[in-house]
Structures are given as C-alpha cells and as structure tokens.
C-alpha cells in the first residue's frame, strides 16, 4: 500500500516537473521520456472520479 502511494506521488511530482519545463527545452535538448513514464503521468492526471479506472490501468501496465 505504501509503495503504491509513493509510486503515485512520484508520478505526480514528475508531472509537475514536466509541466514546469517549456517546449524550447524539450526541442533544444531532445529529451525523450520512456513510454511507461508518460503513461503514468497521464494516469495520474485523471480526475478523482476515475479512481477505479486508474487502478485498473496501473495494474494493466
């Protein structure tokens, strides 16, 4: 349980960091992110009303 919470918080933190970066930084440094990370960020951004579906998506990863 604690591990899942920590993992979710880590996804949220990374998402906030990504949101803080501007597009020129991505194109200048050609940052590539793993698909798993991007999927995790998208799942973390789903609204709270989707909690059941979020859990299903996380387990399907």
PyMOL Python script that loads the backbone (N, CA, C, O; Angstrom):
from pymol import cmd

cmd.read_pdbstr("""\
ATOM      1  N   UNK A   1       0.823  -1.186   0.000  1.00  0.00           N
ATOM      2  CA  UNK A   1       0.000   0.000   0.000  1.00  0.00           C
ATOM      3  C   UNK A   1       0.872   1.255   0.000  1.00  0.00           C
ATOM      4  O   UNK A   1       0.651   2.181  -0.781  1.00  0.00           O
ATOM      5  N   UNK A   2       1.860   1.268   0.885  1.00  0.00           N
ATOM      6  CA  UNK A   2       2.760   2.428   0.986  1.00  0.00           C
ATOM      7  C   UNK A   2       3.557   2.601  -0.306  1.00  0.00           C
ATOM      8  O   UNK A   2       3.803   3.722  -0.752  1.00  0.00           O
ATOM      9  N   UNK A   3       3.955   1.481  -0.898  1.00  0.00           N
ATOM     10  CA  UNK A   3       4.733   1.532  -2.142  1.00  0.00           C
ATOM     11  C   UNK A   3       3.904   2.124  -3.278  1.00  0.00           C
ATOM     12  O   UNK A   3       4.414   2.914  -4.073  1.00  0.00           O
ATOM     13  N   UNK A   4       2.629   1.745  -3.356  1.00  0.00           N
ATOM     14  CA  UNK A   4       1.747   2.279  -4.406  1.00  0.00           C
ATOM     15  C   UNK A   4       1.558   3.782  -4.233  1.00  0.00           C
ATOM     16  O   UNK A   4       1.563   4.536  -5.206  1.00  0.00           O
ATOM     17  N   UNK A   5       1.392   4.207  -2.976  1.00  0.00           N
ATOM     18  CA  UNK A   5       1.212   5.631  -2.707  1.00  0.00           C
ATOM     19  C   UNK A   5       2.468   6.403  -3.100  1.00  0.00           C
ATOM     20  O   UNK A   5       2.385   7.466  -3.714  1.00  0.00           O
ATOM     21  N   UNK A   6       3.615   5.869  -2.747  1.00  0.00           N
ATOM     22  CA  UNK A   6       4.878   6.527  -3.081  1.00  0.00           C
ATOM     23  C   UNK A   6       5.059   6.598  -4.601  1.00  0.00           C
ATOM     24  O   UNK A   6       5.510   7.613  -5.131  1.00  0.00           O
ATOM     25  N   UNK A   7       4.707   5.520  -5.289  1.00  0.00           N
ATOM     26  CA  UNK A   7       4.837   5.480  -6.741  1.00  0.00           C
ATOM     27  C   UNK A   7       3.914   6.512  -7.386  1.00  0.00           C
ATOM     28  O   UNK A   7       4.308   7.194  -8.332  1.00  0.00           O
ATOM     29  N   UNK A   8       2.683   6.627  -6.876  1.00  0.00           N
ATOM     30  CA  UNK A   8       1.744   7.602  -7.412  1.00  0.00           C
ATOM     31  C   UNK A   8       2.242   9.024  -7.161  1.00  0.00           C
ATOM     32  O   UNK A   8       2.143   9.878  -8.042  1.00  0.00           O
ATOM     33  N   UNK A   9       2.773   9.285  -5.974  1.00  0.00           N
ATOM     34  CA  UNK A   9       3.310  10.608  -5.655  1.00  0.00           C
ATOM     35  C   UNK A   9       4.499  10.934  -6.551  1.00  0.00           C
ATOM     36  O   UNK A   9       4.690  12.082  -6.950  1.00  0.00           O
ATOM     37  N   UNK A  10       5.293   9.916  -6.862  1.00  0.00           N
ATOM     38  CA  UNK A  10       6.445  10.119  -7.738  1.00  0.00           C
ATOM     39  C   UNK A  10       5.983  10.509  -9.138  1.00  0.00           C
ATOM     40  O   UNK A  10       6.571  11.394  -9.760  1.00  0.00           O
ATOM     41  N   UNK A  11       4.925   9.850  -9.643  1.00  0.00           N
ATOM     42  CA  UNK A  11       4.369  10.208 -10.944  1.00  0.00           C
ATOM     43  C   UNK A  11       3.868  11.646 -10.938  1.00  0.00           C
ATOM     44  O   UNK A  11       4.104  12.396 -11.885  1.00  0.00           O
ATOM     45  N   UNK A  12       3.183  12.023  -9.877  1.00  0.00           N
ATOM     46  CA  UNK A  12       2.663  13.383  -9.779  1.00  0.00           C
ATOM     47  C   UNK A  12       3.798  14.400  -9.752  1.00  0.00           C
ATOM     48  O   UNK A  12       3.724  15.440 -10.407  1.00  0.00           O
ATOM     49  N   UNK A  13       4.828  14.101  -9.005  1.00  0.00           N
ATOM     50  CA  UNK A  13       5.970  15.004  -8.911  1.00  0.00           C
ATOM     51  C   UNK A  13       6.630  15.168 -10.280  1.00  0.00           C
ATOM     52  O   UNK A  13       6.938  16.285 -10.696  1.00  0.00           O
ATOM     53  N   UNK A  14       6.840  14.074 -10.964  1.00  0.00           N
ATOM     54  CA  UNK A  14       7.439  14.147 -12.303  1.00  0.00           C
ATOM     55  C   UNK A  14       6.549  14.934 -13.261  1.00  0.00           C
ATOM     56  O   UNK A  14       7.034  15.685 -14.107  1.00  0.00           O
ATOM     57  N   UNK A  15       5.250  14.749 -13.114  1.00  0.00           N
ATOM     58  CA  UNK A  15       4.321  15.507 -13.956  1.00  0.00           C
ATOM     59  C   UNK A  15       4.432  16.988 -13.720  1.00  0.00           C
ATOM     60  O   UNK A  15       4.399  17.775 -14.667  1.00  0.00           O
ATOM     61  N   UNK A  16       4.563  17.386 -12.461  1.00  0.00           N
ATOM     62  CA  UNK A  16       4.725  18.803 -12.146  1.00  0.00           C
ATOM     63  C   UNK A  16       6.030  19.349 -12.727  1.00  0.00           C
ATOM     64  O   UNK A  16       6.078  20.475 -13.223  1.00  0.00           O
ATOM     65  N   UNK A  17       7.067  18.549 -12.657  1.00  0.00           N
ATOM     66  CA  UNK A  17       8.352  18.967 -13.224  1.00  0.00           C
ATOM     67  C   UNK A  17       8.225  19.142 -14.729  1.00  0.00           C
ATOM     68  O   UNK A  17       8.711  20.123 -15.292  1.00  0.00           O
ATOM     69  N   UNK A  18       7.569  18.185 -15.376  1.00  0.00           N
ATOM     70  CA  UNK A  18       7.393  18.288 -16.827  1.00  0.00           C
ATOM     71  C   UNK A  18       6.582  19.511 -17.210  1.00  0.00           C
ATOM     72  O   UNK A  18       6.884  20.181 -18.198  1.00  0.00           O
ATOM     73  N   UNK A  19       5.548  19.803 -16.423  1.00  0.00           N
ATOM     74  CA  UNK A  19       4.729  20.970 -16.709  1.00  0.00           C
ATOM     75  C   UNK A  19       5.520  22.260 -16.564  1.00  0.00           C
ATOM     76  O   UNK A  19       5.225  23.249 -17.236  1.00  0.00           O
ATOM     77  N   UNK A  20       6.519  22.258 -15.692  1.00  0.00           N
ATOM     78  CA  UNK A  20       7.322  23.460 -15.468  1.00  0.00           C
ATOM     79  C   UNK A  20       8.309  23.710 -16.610  1.00  0.00           C
ATOM     80  O   UNK A  20       8.737  24.842 -16.836  1.00  0.00           O
ATOM     81  N   UNK A  21       8.659  22.655 -17.317  1.00  0.00           N
ATOM     82  CA  UNK A  21       9.594  22.808 -18.427  1.00  0.00           C
ATOM     83  C   UNK A  21       8.875  23.376 -19.646  1.00  0.00           C
ATOM     84  O   UNK A  21       7.721  23.038 -19.907  1.00  0.00           O
ATOM     85  N   UNK A  22       9.538  24.210 -20.361  1.00  0.00           N
ATOM     86  CA  UNK A  22       8.914  24.781 -21.556  1.00  0.00           C
ATOM     87  C   UNK A  22       9.284  23.971 -22.794  1.00  0.00           C
ATOM     88  O   UNK A  22      10.246  23.203 -22.775  1.00  0.00           O
ATOM     89  N   UNK A  23       8.527  24.143 -23.856  1.00  0.00           N
ATOM     90  CA  UNK A  23       8.760  23.409 -25.106  1.00  0.00           C
ATOM     91  C   UNK A  23      10.162  23.613 -25.675  1.00  0.00           C
ATOM     92  O   UNK A  23      10.763  22.650 -26.151  1.00  0.00           O
ATOM     93  N   UNK A  24      10.708  24.838 -25.643  1.00  0.00           N
ATOM     94  CA  UNK A  24      12.060  25.003 -26.200  1.00  0.00           C
ATOM     95  C   UNK A  24      13.095  24.103 -25.535  1.00  0.00           C
ATOM     96  O   UNK A  24      14.036  23.655 -26.190  1.00  0.00           O
ATOM     97  N   UNK A  25      12.932  23.835 -24.252  1.00  0.00           N
ATOM     98  CA  UNK A  25      13.888  22.952 -23.571  1.00  0.00           C
ATOM     99  C   UNK A  25      13.813  21.551 -24.152  1.00  0.00           C
ATOM    100  O   UNK A  25      14.838  20.902 -24.362  1.00  0.00           O
ATOM    101  N   UNK A  26      12.583  21.081 -24.415  1.00  0.00           N
ATOM    102  CA  UNK A  26      12.422  19.749 -24.997  1.00  0.00           C
ATOM    103  C   UNK A  26      13.093  19.657 -26.365  1.00  0.00           C
ATOM    104  O   UNK A  26      13.816  18.701 -26.647  1.00  0.00           O
ATOM    105  N   UNK A  27      12.851  20.649 -27.202  1.00  0.00           N
ATOM    106  CA  UNK A  27      13.378  20.581 -28.569  1.00  0.00           C
ATOM    107  C   UNK A  27      14.877  20.847 -28.608  1.00  0.00           C
ATOM    108  O   UNK A  27      15.580  20.241 -29.417  1.00  0.00           O
ATOM    109  N   UNK A  28      15.383  21.733 -27.760  1.00  0.00           N
ATOM    110  CA  UNK A  28      16.805  22.045 -27.748  1.00  0.00           C
ATOM    111  C   UNK A  28      17.629  20.859 -27.278  1.00  0.00           C
ATOM    112  O   UNK A  28      18.664  20.543 -27.865  1.00  0.00           O
ATOM    113  N   UNK A  29      17.174  20.209 -26.227  1.00  0.00           N
ATOM    114  CA  UNK A  29      17.936  19.111 -25.649  1.00  0.00           C
ATOM    115  C   UNK A  29      17.428  17.742 -26.083  1.00  0.00           C
ATOM    116  O   UNK A  29      17.990  16.720 -25.690  1.00  0.00           O
ATOM    117  N   UNK A  30      16.394  17.713 -26.872  1.00  0.00           N
ATOM    118  CA  UNK A  30      15.815  16.475 -27.406  1.00  0.00           C
ATOM    119  C   UNK A  30      15.602  15.440 -26.300  1.00  0.00           C
ATOM    120  O   UNK A  30      16.090  14.312 -26.370  1.00  0.00           O
ATOM    121  N   UNK A  31      14.872  15.853 -25.302  1.00  0.00           N
ATOM    122  CA  UNK A  31      14.580  14.967 -24.182  1.00  0.00           C
ATOM    123  C   UNK A  31      13.585  13.903 -24.631  1.00  0.00           C
ATOM    124  O   UNK A  31      12.527  14.221 -25.174  1.00  0.00           O
ATOM    125  N   UNK A  32      13.928  12.647 -24.401  1.00  0.00           N
ATOM    126  CA  UNK A  32      12.991  11.570 -24.692  1.00  0.00           C
ATOM    127  C   UNK A  32      12.639  10.882 -23.377  1.00  0.00           C
ATOM    128  O   UNK A  32      13.514  10.597 -22.559  1.00  0.00           O
ATOM    129  N   UNK A  33      11.378  10.625 -23.191  1.00  0.00           N
ATOM    130  CA  UNK A  33      10.901  10.013 -21.962  1.00  0.00           C
ATOM    131  C   UNK A  33      10.364   8.621 -22.257  1.00  0.00           C
ATOM    132  O   UNK A  33       9.773   8.399 -23.313  1.00  0.00           O
ATOM    133  N   UNK A  34      10.561   7.685 -21.343  1.00  0.00           N
ATOM    134  CA  UNK A  34      10.052   6.327 -21.553  1.00  0.00           C
ATOM    135  C   UNK A  34       8.524   6.322 -21.616  1.00  0.00           C
ATOM    136  O   UNK A  34       7.857   7.096 -20.930  1.00  0.00           O
ATOM    137  N   UNK A  35       7.997   5.454 -22.434  1.00  0.00           N
ATOM    138  CA  UNK A  35       6.549   5.344 -22.609  1.00  0.00           C
ATOM    139  C   UNK A  35       5.867   5.054 -21.275  1.00  0.00           C
ATOM    140  O   UNK A  35       4.800   5.599 -20.993  1.00  0.00           O
ATOM    141  N   UNK A  36       6.468   4.212 -20.465  1.00  0.00           N
ATOM    142  CA  UNK A  36       5.881   3.869 -19.174  1.00  0.00           C
ATOM    143  C   UNK A  36       5.694   5.108 -18.302  1.00  0.00           C
ATOM    144  O   UNK A  36       4.681   5.255 -17.618  1.00  0.00           O
ATOM    145  N   UNK A  37       6.682   5.990 -18.338  1.00  0.00           N
ATOM    146  CA  UNK A  37       6.606   7.226 -17.571  1.00  0.00           C
ATOM    147  C   UNK A  37       5.477   8.112 -18.086  1.00  0.00           C
ATOM    148  O   UNK A  37       4.693   8.643 -17.299  1.00  0.00           O
ATOM    149  N   UNK A  38       5.395   8.270 -19.394  1.00  0.00           N
ATOM    150  CA  UNK A  38       4.348   9.108 -19.984  1.00  0.00           C
ATOM    151  C   UNK A  38       2.955   8.571 -19.668  1.00  0.00           C
ATOM    152  O   UNK A  38       2.042   9.339 -19.365  1.00  0.00           O
ATOM    153  N   UNK A  39       2.796   7.259 -19.738  1.00  0.00           N
ATOM    154  CA  UNK A  39       1.501   6.648 -19.403  1.00  0.00           C
ATOM    155  C   UNK A  39       1.172   6.900 -17.932  1.00  0.00           C
ATOM    156  O   UNK A  39       0.030   7.206 -17.590  1.00  0.00           O
ATOM    157  N   UNK A  40       2.173   6.769 -17.071  1.00  0.00           N
ATOM    158  CA  UNK A  40       1.967   7.019 -15.648  1.00  0.00           C
ATOM    159  C   UNK A  40       1.544   8.454 -15.367  1.00  0.00           C
ATOM    160  O   UNK A  40       0.693   8.700 -14.513  1.00  0.00           O
ATOM    161  N   UNK A  41       2.137   9.396 -16.084  1.00  0.00           N
ATOM    162  CA  UNK A  41       1.771  10.801 -15.920  1.00  0.00           C
ATOM    163  C   UNK A  41       0.331  11.029 -16.358  1.00  0.00           C
ATOM    164  O   UNK A  41      -0.425  11.729 -15.685  1.00  0.00           O
ATOM    165  N   UNK A  42      -0.041  10.443 -17.474  1.00  0.00           N
ATOM    166  CA  UNK A  42      -1.418  10.594 -17.969  1.00  0.00           C
ATOM    167  C   UNK A  42      -2.402   9.987 -16.978  1.00  0.00           C
ATOM    168  O   UNK A  42      -3.433  10.591 -16.680  1.00  0.00           O
ATOM    169  N   UNK A  43      -2.092   8.797 -16.464  1.00  0.00           N
ATOM    170  CA  UNK A  43      -2.972   8.146 -15.482  1.00  0.00           C
ATOM    171  C   UNK A  43      -3.093   9.011 -14.232  1.00  0.00           C
ATOM    172  O   UNK A  43      -4.188   9.160 -13.688  1.00  0.00           O
ATOM    173  N   UNK A  44      -1.983   9.582 -13.772  1.00  0.00           N
ATOM    174  CA  UNK A  44      -2.004  10.414 -12.567  1.00  0.00           C
ATOM    175  C   UNK A  44      -2.848  11.671 -12.764  1.00  0.00           C
ATOM    176  O   UNK A  44      -3.355  12.230 -11.792  1.00  0.00           O
ATOM    177  N   UNK A  45      -3.003  12.116 -13.991  1.00  0.00           N
ATOM    178  CA  UNK A  45      -3.766  13.343 -14.266  1.00  0.00           C
ATOM    179  C   UNK A  45      -5.271  13.097 -14.376  1.00  0.00           C
ATOM    180  O   UNK A  45      -6.044  14.051 -14.467  1.00  0.00           O
ATOM    181  N   UNK A  46      -5.693  11.848 -14.368  1.00  0.00           N
ATOM    182  CA  UNK A  46      -7.122  11.569 -14.454  1.00  0.00           C
ATOM    183  C   UNK A  46      -7.832  12.083 -13.205  1.00  0.00           C
ATOM    184  O   UNK A  46      -7.251  12.068 -12.120  1.00  0.00           O
ATOM    185  N   UNK A  47      -9.076  12.536 -13.339  1.00  0.00           N
ATOM    186  CA  UNK A  47      -9.802  13.060 -12.178  1.00  0.00           C
ATOM    187  C   UNK A  47     -10.065  11.983 -11.127  1.00  0.00           C
ATOM    188  O   UNK A  47     -10.035  10.787 -11.417  1.00  0.00           O
ATOM    189  N   UNK A  48     -10.327  12.441  -9.892  1.00  0.00           N
ATOM    190  CA  UNK A  48     -10.557  11.509  -8.775  1.00  0.00           C
ATOM    191  C   UNK A  48     -11.750  10.599  -9.026  1.00  0.00           C
ATOM    192  O   UNK A  48     -11.790   9.476  -8.523  1.00  0.00           O
ATOM    193  N   UNK A  49     -12.713  11.068  -9.791  1.00  0.00           N
ATOM    194  CA  UNK A  49     -13.889  10.241 -10.072  1.00  0.00           C
ATOM    195  C   UNK A  49     -13.521   9.006 -10.902  1.00  0.00           C
ATOM    196  O   UNK A  49     -14.335   8.092 -11.036  1.00  0.00           O
ATOM    197  N   UNK A  50     -12.325   8.970 -11.452  1.00  0.00           N
ATOM    198  CA  UNK A  50     -11.858   7.846 -12.263  1.00  0.00           C
ATOM    199  C   UNK A  50     -10.963   6.900 -11.458  1.00  0.00           C
ATOM    200  O   UNK A  50     -10.265   6.081 -12.055  1.00  0.00           O
ATOM    201  N   UNK A  51     -10.960   6.983 -10.130  1.00  0.00           N
ATOM    202  CA  UNK A  51     -10.040   6.190  -9.307  1.00  0.00           C
ATOM    203  C   UNK A  51     -10.083   4.700  -9.616  1.00  0.00           C
ATOM    204  O   UNK A  51      -9.032   4.065  -9.707  1.00  0.00           O
ATOM    205  N   UNK A  52     -11.270   4.128  -9.780  1.00  0.00           N
ATOM    206  CA  UNK A  52     -11.368   2.703 -10.098  1.00  0.00           C
ATOM    207  C   UNK A  52     -10.696   2.366 -11.418  1.00  0.00           C
ATOM    208  O   UNK A  52     -10.011   1.350 -11.541  1.00  0.00           O
ATOM    209  N   UNK A  53     -10.902   3.229 -12.399  1.00  0.00           N
ATOM    210  CA  UNK A  53     -10.300   3.010 -13.721  1.00  0.00           C
ATOM    211  C   UNK A  53      -8.783   3.228 -13.666  1.00  0.00           C
ATOM    212  O   UNK A  53      -8.027   2.529 -14.341  1.00  0.00           O
ATOM    213  N   UNK A  54      -8.342   4.207 -12.853  1.00  0.00           N
ATOM    214  CA  UNK A  54      -6.907   4.447 -12.692  1.00  0.00           C
ATOM    215  C   UNK A  54      -6.216   3.199 -12.157  1.00  0.00           C
ATOM    216  O   UNK A  54      -5.147   2.821 -12.634  1.00  0.00           O
ATOM    217  N   UNK A  55      -6.834   2.561 -11.160  1.00  0.00           N
ATOM    218  CA  UNK A  55      -6.251   1.350 -10.585  1.00  0.00           C
ATOM    219  C   UNK A  55      -6.164   0.249 -11.622  1.00  0.00           C
ATOM    220  O   UNK A  55      -5.170  -0.474 -11.687  1.00  0.00           O
ATOM    221  N   UNK A  56      -7.212   0.118 -12.439  1.00  0.00           N
ATOM    222  CA  UNK A  56      -7.214  -0.904 -13.486  1.00  0.00           C
ATOM    223  C   UNK A  56      -6.087  -0.644 -14.485  1.00  0.00           C
ATOM    224  O   UNK A  56      -5.377  -1.568 -14.883  1.00  0.00           O
ATOM    225  N   UNK A  57      -5.929   0.614 -14.886  1.00  0.00           N
ATOM    226  CA  UNK A  57      -4.871   0.960 -15.838  1.00  0.00           C
ATOM    227  C   UNK A  57      -3.483   0.687 -15.258  1.00  0.00           C
ATOM    228  O   UNK A  57      -2.603   0.187 -15.960  1.00  0.00           O
ATOM    229  N   UNK A  58      -3.286   1.015 -13.985  1.00  0.00           N
ATOM    230  CA  UNK A  58      -1.989   0.784 -13.360  1.00  0.00           C
ATOM    231  C   UNK A  58      -1.657  -0.695 -13.317  1.00  0.00           C
ATOM    232  O   UNK A  58      -0.504  -1.077 -13.517  1.00  0.00           O
ATOM    233  N   UNK A  59      -2.654  -1.532 -13.059  1.00  0.00           N
ATOM    234  CA  UNK A  59      -2.402  -2.970 -12.993  1.00  0.00           C
ATOM    235  C   UNK A  59      -2.210  -3.570 -14.377  1.00  0.00           C
ATOM    236  O   UNK A  59      -1.579  -4.618 -14.514  1.00  0.00           O
ATOM    237  N   UNK A  60      -2.746  -2.918 -15.404  1.00  0.00           N
ATOM    238  CA  UNK A  60      -2.569  -3.419 -16.773  1.00  0.00           C
ATOM    239  C   UNK A  60      -1.183  -3.074 -17.318  1.00  0.00           C
ATOM    240  O   UNK A  60      -0.735  -3.667 -18.299  1.00  0.00           O
ATOM    241  N   UNK A  61      -0.503  -2.112 -16.680  1.00  0.00           N
ATOM    242  CA  UNK A  61       0.843  -1.737 -17.127  1.00  0.00           C
ATOM    243  C   UNK A  61       1.729  -2.933 -16.977  1.00  0.00           C
ATOM    244  O   UNK A  61       2.917  -2.864 -17.291  1.00  0.00           O
TER     245      UNK A  61
END
""", "prot")
cmd.dss("prot")
cmd.show_as("cartoon", "prot")
cmd.util.cbc("prot")
cmd.orient("prot")
